[in-house]
Amino acid sequence: MLDRTAAPEFHIPTRTDLKHVTSSTLRNGIQFHELVLGDQEVCRIELVLQSGSWLEEKEGVSYFTTKMLLEGTEKLSGRQIADKLDYYGAYWEVTSGMDFVTLTVYSLTKYLQEVVPFFLSVVVDASFPEKELETLKKVRIQQIRVNKQKTSALASSGLRHLLFGRNHPYGKELSEEEVGKVTSADLKEYHKNRLLRRAEVFVSGKLSGEELSKLKGFFEDFPSRAVSLPNYPVVTAPAVREILPVDESVQASLRLGKMAHDKHHPDHYHLMLLNEVFGGYFGSRLMKNIREDKGYTYGIYSSLSYLQHAAFWVVGTDVKREVAIASIDEILKEMKRLRTEPIPFEELETVKNYMIGSFLSSISTSFSLMDKFRSIHFAGLDYEHYNRLLTSIRTATSEDLLRVANDSFKEEDWLQVVAGGI
């Protein structure tokens, strides 16, 4: 009989033993990655294009090209495209980023032969009709106007301006004027010559060998471009506190940030652990100080953001403008504590257990396992990355984090943005 008075045995794994993705190269050079796993007759097909705003020559072209891929071809309207995908119970989404454009289709396995070729033909034959473009431009302009009044949006874009410079793809911000200049001809040129750069396919779910073979056949005729990436120098501003006023705002959004090491750096895993202690989860030091003790905010976080060509650290929160500077002072105080005082054993163990538990809960499905693979694949890492992560979390000491904190938490390295006023 189960003894409910005794806690279950607690075990921290030393290795991940993830089911590995199988990769191959199709005859047209496209890399095809497959993970067959699961009990449900459903699968996810992701077509990842290494383009995004990094490759655009005119502001906003990548965004609008991506958003309009399923808005019509010469023979089909956007409504007809949507109706056909709905008929088969397929769900699709298109995301446009700075480094990648990802086209995703969720489909019942039995309808792959109907859904995937149709979806790919629509992407290749997209016509970018003028009427739909004008509607989308109006929506985007309205979003820009709304964001100009949102302190959180202003603070985030302001920090990226300072970190990368306004002419860098990671630091740019689309304006109303630039939206107005985008034409259908611009989208067609980007679609033809740049969008389909270095396509890769990621398939996960329950599929048979025959179904996988058919999928590969569908993608062997998909065009993939070999386009050179332009080089953009990073122009990081000197340490500064920038105030971005918003009329009549009673709130101030704070963003503090600095450039960070990439995932190949030997201190990467210790940085992840240090970030968790600092502000990475609900029980972090920033939460306890600024939310629970001071009552300045409902929430505050810190995170390490990894892009394809850069990494940066950011602290963010929303507070009343009257306590904006006091909140920044408390953030800097917590940095100083981590530089000068070893983290107590109990606190460090709590964070370690939380991180390992979060990792284990994030690898429960074929889709999440494929996400983990994509993360290491585009970073140029292998599956040992996750074993090194577990080992580093388990064996890290307070002295390790004290050393890393002294390198990372120098106040003079952190840029500060206050949107809304003080």
C-alpha positions in Angstrom: 0.0 0.0 0.0 1.2 3.5 -0.8 2.5 5.4 2.3 1.1 8.9 1.8 2.9 10.1 4.9 6.3 9.8 3.1 7.4 12.1 0.4 8.2 10.4 -2.9 11.9 9.7 -3.7 13.6 12.7 -5.3 16.1 12.0 -8.0 18.0 14.6 -10.1 19.0 13.1 -13.4 22.6 13.2 -14.6 21.9 12.8 -18.3 19.0 13.7 -20.6 18.8 10.7 -22.9 16.6 12.6 -25.3 15.3 10.9 -28.4 17.5 12.1 -31.2 16.3 13.7 -34.4 17.3 12.1 -37.7 18.7 14.4 -40.4 19.2 14.0 -44.1 19.8 16.1 -47.1 17.3 16.1 -50.0 18.4 16.2 -53.6 17.8 19.9 -53.9 20.1 20.6 -50.9 17.4 21.1 -48.3 18.1 19.6 -44.9 15.2 17.4 -43.7 15.0 16.7 -39.9 12.5 14.1 -38.6 11.4 12.9 -35.2 8.8 10.1 -35.2 7.2 10.0 -31.8 3.7 10.1 -30.2 0.4 8.2 -30.1 -1.8 10.8 -31.7 -2.3 10.8 -35.5 -1.0 14.3 -35.9 2.2 16.0 -37.0 3.8 19.3 -37.2 5.8 20.4 -40.3 8.0 23.5 -40.0 9.6 25.1 -42.9 12.4 27.4 -41.6 13.8 30.0 -43.9 17.1 31.7 -42.9 16.1 35.1 -44.1 14.0 37.5 -42.0 14.6 41.2 -41.6 18.3 40.6 -41.7 18.1 40.2 -45.5 15.7 43.0 -46.4 16.9 46.0 -48.3 13.9 48.1 -47.5 12.3 48.4 -44.1 9.2 46.3 -43.5 9.5 44.2 -46.6 10.3 41.0 -44.8 7.4 41.5 -42.3 4.8 42.2 -45.0 6.0 39.4 -47.4 5.7 36.9 -44.6 2.3 38.1 -43.4 0.9 38.0 -47.0 2.2 34.5 -48.1 -1.3 33.0 -47.7 -3.3 36.0 -48.9 -3.7 34.8 -52.4 -2.2 33.5 -55.6 -3.1 34.3 -59.2 -5.8 31.5 -59.1 -6.9 31.5 -55.4 -8.0 34.1 -53.0 -6.9 34.2 -49.4 -10.4 33.0 -48.3 -10.2 30.1 -50.7 -6.8 29.1 -49.3 -8.0 29.3 -45.7 -11.2 27.4 -46.5 -9.2 24.5 -48.1 -6.9 24.2 -45.2 -9.8 24.3 -42.8 -11.6 21.6 -44.7 -8.8 19.2 -43.8 -8.6 20.4 -40.2 -5.1 21.8 -40.8 -3.8 24.8 -38.7 -1.1 27.0 -40.0 0.9 29.9 -38.7 3.6 32.1 -40.2 6.2 33.9 -38.0 8.5 36.6 -39.2 11.7 37.3 -37.2 15.0 39.1 -37.5 16.9 35.9 -38.4 14.3 33.4 -39.5 10.9 33.1 -41.1 9.0 30.0 -40.0 6.1 28.5 -41.8 4.3 25.9 -39.7 1.5 23.5 -40.5 -0.3 21.2 -38.0 -2.2 18.4 -39.8 -3.8 15.0 -39.2 -1.3 12.5 -40.5 -3.9 11.0 -42.9 -4.3 14.3 -44.7 -0.6 15.2 -45.2 -0.8 14.2 -48.9 -3.4 16.8 -49.5 -2.3 19.5 -47.1 1.4 19.8 -47.5 1.7 20.1 -51.4 -1.2 22.6 -51.4 0.5 24.7 -48.6 3.8 24.7 -50.4 2.3 25.6 -53.8 0.6 28.6 -52.1 3.9 29.8 -50.6 5.7 29.5 -53.9 3.0 31.1 -56.0 2.0 33.9 -53.6 0.9 37.0 -55.6 0.8 39.7 -52.9 -2.4 41.5 -54.1 -2.5 45.3 -53.7 -5.8 45.5 -51.9 -4.9 43.0 -49.1 -1.5 44.8 -48.8 -3.1 48.2 -48.2 -5.4 46.7 -45.6 -2.5 45.1 -43.8 -0.5 48.3 -43.9 -3.3 50.2 -42.3 -3.4 47.6 -39.5 0.3 47.8 -39.0 0.3 51.7 -38.9 -2.4 51.5 -36.2 -0.3 49.1 -34.2 2.7 51.4 -34.4 0.6 54.3 -33.2 -0.7 52.3 -30.3 2.8 51.1 -29.4 4.0 54.7 -29.2 1.7 55.2 -26.2 2.7 51.9 -24.6 5.6 52.4 -22.2 6.6 48.8 -22.3 7.0 48.8 -26.1 8.9 52.0 -26.1 11.3 50.8 -23.4 12.0 47.5 -25.2 12.7 49.2 -28.6 14.7 51.9 -26.8 17.0 49.3 -25.2 17.6 47.6 -28.5 18.5 50.9 -30.1 21.2 51.4 -27.5 22.5 47.9 -27.6 22.8 47.5 -31.4 22.3 50.9 -33.0 19.4 52.1 -35.1 20.7 50.8 -38.4 21.3 47.2 -37.2 18.5 44.7 -37.9 18.2 43.9 -34.2 18.0 47.6 -33.3 15.6 48.9 -36.1 12.0 49.9 -35.5 9.5 50.1 -38.3 7.9 53.5 -38.7 4.7 54.7 -40.2 6.5 56.4 -43.0 8.4 53.3 -43.9 5.2 51.2 -43.9 3.7 53.7 -46.4 6.6 53.2 -48.8 6.2 49.4 -49.0 4.8 48.2 -52.4 3.6 44.9 -53.8 6.6 45.0 -56.2 8.9 45.1 -53.2 7.3 42.0 -51.7 7.5 40.1 -55.0 11.2 40.9 -55.3 12.0 39.9 -51.8 9.9 36.7 -52.2 11.7 35.7 -55.4 15.3 36.5 -54.5 15.6 36.5 -50.7 12.8 35.0 -48.6 13.5 31.3 -49.5 17.1 31.4 -48.3 18.5 28.1 -47.0 15.3 26.3 -46.3 15.2 23.5 -43.7 12.4 21.2 -42.8 11.5 20.0 -39.3 8.9 17.2 -39.1 7.7 15.8 -35.7 4.8 13.6 -34.8 3.4 10.1 -35.6 4.3 9.1 -39.1 5.0 5.9 -41.0 8.1 5.3 -43.1 5.9 5.6 -46.2 4.5 8.9 -45.1 7.9 10.3 -44.4 9.1 9.3 -47.9 6.1 11.1 -49.4 6.9 14.2 -47.3 10.5 14.3 -48.5 9.2 14.0 -52.1 7.0 17.1 -51.6 10.0 19.2 -50.4 12.5 18.0 -53.1 10.8 20.3 -55.6 10.7 23.3 -53.2 13.1 26.1 -54.2 15.8 27.1 -51.8 18.1 30.2 -52.4 21.7 30.5 -51.6 22.0 34.2 -50.7 25.0 35.8 -48.9 24.2 37.5 -45.6 25.1 41.2 -45.4 27.3 42.3 -42.5 26.0 44.8 -40.0 28.3 46.2 -37.3 27.0 46.5 -33.8 27.2 50.0 -32.4 26.5 49.8 -28.6 26.0 53.1 -26.9 28.2 53.9 -23.9 26.6 53.3 -20.5 23.7 55.7 -20.3 20.3 56.3 -18.7 17.8 57.3 -21.4 14.4 58.8 -20.4 11.6 58.4 -23.0 8.7 60.6 -21.8 5.1 59.7 -22.5 2.6 62.4 -21.9 0.2 61.8 -19.0 1.6 58.4 -18.3 1.4 57.4 -14.6 3.6 54.3 -15.3 7.2 53.9 -16.1 8.6 50.9 -17.9 12.2 50.0 -17.0 14.7 48.1 -19.2 18.3 47.5 -18.2 20.5 45.6 -20.5 23.9 44.6 -21.8 25.5 42.4 -24.4 26.1 38.8 -23.2 28.2 35.7 -24.1 26.8 33.3 -26.6 26.0 29.6 -26.0 29.6 28.5 -26.8 31.2 30.5 -24.0 32.5 28.3 -21.1 30.5 30.4 -18.6 27.2 30.0 -20.5 25.7 27.4 -18.1 26.7 29.4 -15.0 25.2 32.5 -16.5 21.9 30.7 -17.0 21.9 29.7 -13.3 23.0 33.1 -12.2 20.2 34.7 -14.2 17.6 32.4 -12.6 18.8 33.4 -9.1 18.7 37.1 -10.1 15.4 37.4 -11.9 14.6 34.4 -13.9 11.7 32.9 -12.0 8.9 33.9 -9.6 11.0 33.3 -6.5 14.0 35.3 -7.7 15.8 38.0 -5.8 14.4 40.8 -7.9 10.8 39.4 -7.3 11.4 39.2 -3.5 12.9 42.6 -3.3 11.0 44.8 -5.7 7.7 43.0 -5.7 7.3 41.5 -2.3 9.4 43.7 0.0 9.0 47.1 -1.7 5.7 46.7 -3.5 6.9 48.7 -6.5 5.6 46.2 -9.2 3.4 43.2 -9.9 6.3 41.5 -11.6 10.0 41.9 -12.6 12.1 39.5 -14.7 15.6 39.1 -16.1 16.4 37.0 -19.1 19.2 36.0 -21.5 18.1 36.5 -25.1 19.9 34.5 -27.8 19.7 35.7 -31.4 21.5 34.2 -34.4 24.3 36.8 -34.4 24.2 38.2 -30.8 23.1 37.6 -27.3 22.0 40.1 -24.6 20.8 40.3 -21.1 17.7 42.3 -20.1 15.9 43.2 -16.9 12.4 44.5 -17.3 9.5 45.7 -15.2 6.6 48.3 -15.0 6.3 50.6 -12.0 4.8 53.9 -11.0 6.9 56.7 -12.4 7.5 58.1 -8.8 9.5 55.0 -7.9 11.3 54.4 -11.2 14.7 55.6 -10.0 14.3 53.8 -6.7 13.5 50.6 -8.6 16.6 51.0 -10.7 18.7 51.5 -7.5 17.3 48.3 -6.0 18.1 46.4 -9.2 21.7 47.6 -9.0 21.8 46.8 -5.3 20.8 43.1 -6.1 23.6 43.0 -8.7 26.1 44.2 -6.1 24.9 41.6 -3.6 25.6 38.9 -6.1 29.0 40.3 -6.8 30.0 40.5 -3.1 28.0 37.8 -1.2 28.1 34.1 -1.9 24.6 32.7 -2.6 23.4 30.6 0.4 23.4 26.9 -0.1 19.6 26.5 0.4 18.7 29.2 -2.1 21.1 27.8 -4.7 19.7 24.3 -4.3 16.1 25.6 -4.7 17.0 27.3 -8.0 18.9 24.3 -9.2 15.9 22.0 -8.6 13.6 24.5 -10.2 15.7 24.7 -13.4 16.1 21.0 -13.7 12.4 20.4 -13.1 11.5 23.1 -15.7 13.8 21.5 -18.2 12.4 18.0 -17.7 8.8 19.3 -18.1 9.7 20.9 -21.4 10.7 17.7 -23.2 7.4 15.7 -22.8 6.2 15.8 -26.4 7.6 15.3 -29.9 7.0 18.9 -30.7 8.9 20.2 -27.7 11.7 17.7 -28.4 12.0 19.1 -31.9 12.1 22.6 -30.4 15.0 21.5 -28.3 16.8 20.2 -31.4 16.2 23.4 -33.3 17.7 25.4 -30.5 21.0 23.5 -30.6 21.0 23.0 -34.4 21.0 26.6 -35.3 23.5 27.4 -32.5 26.0 24.9 -33.9 25.7 22.6 -30.9 25.0 18.9 -30.4 22.9 16.9 -27.9 25.7 16.9 -25.4 24.8 20.6 -24.8 21.9 19.4 -22.6 24.0 16.9 -20.7 26.6 19.7 -20.0 23.7 21.9 -18.9 22.5 19.3 -16.3 26.0 18.7 -15.1 26.8 22.4 -14.7 23.6 23.1 -12.8 24.2 20.1 -10.5 27.8 20.9 -9.7 27.8 24.7 -9.7 29.0 26.3 -6.5 28.4 29.7 -4.9 32.0 30.5 -5.7 31.4 29.8 -9.4 28.5 32.2 -9.5 30.3 34.8 -7.5 33.1 34.8 -10.1 30.6 35.1 -13.0 28.7 37.8 -11.2 31.8 39.9 -10.9 32.3 39.7 -14.6 28.6 40.3 -15.6 27.1 42.6 -13.0 29.4 45.6 -13.3 27.0 48.5 -13.0 28.9 50.6 -15.6 28.2 48.0 -18.3 24.4 48.2 -18.0 22.3 50.5 -20.2 19.2 51.9 -18.7 15.9 52.9 -20.4 13.0 54.5 -18.6 9.9 55.0 -20.8 7.0 57.1 -19.4 9.1 59.5 -17.3 10.3 59.8 -13.7 
